[in-house]
Amino acid sequence: MNEQKKWYITVGNERIEVSEEVYRAYWHYTEKEKYFMGKLKQEKFVANQENETVQVTPSKEDSLERLTECGLQFPDTSAPSPDDKVDDIELLILLDKALDKLPDEERRLVQELFYLEKTEREVAQLFHTAVGTIYYRKKKVLRKLKEYLEKNS
């Protein structure tokens, strides 16, 4: 009678044979999950019949909505910091200087594509040229601007 014990876990509707090590690890993490879901996330009510009192143990996990309702304030991390704003302004000033160094036609190309948000096809019609030419010129201008910004930042 030297049969080894077989270990099974159920996945979906299927019962799967596993090693003892896998079985113990599976149940360890299953119990851990139950602990976090049950004991930490749910508030508890304890009634004392002798004193006719009810004691509420609040959840150890809280929601942002409830905390803000209680008057707690949290910093808005989505808003840019003052340093970020200064960096953006400095970059815009530098970009403006770089654009001033471009010939009129290249500056107009940048303005049409990026400030007025026109497509390359629309700009090609405006400049009476092929779309491929506009694409090539755009790449050339962007390369010039990048070089200027890297050199002067």
Buried (B, 14 or more C-beta within 10 A) or exposed (E): EEEEEEBEBEEEEEEEEBEEEEBEEBEEEEEEEEEEEEEEEEEEEEEEEEEEEEEEEEBEEEEEEEEEEEEEEEEEEEEEEEEEEEEEEEEEEBBEEBBEEBEEEBBBBBEBBEEEEBEBEBBBEBBEEEBEEBEEBBEEBEEBBEEBBEEEE
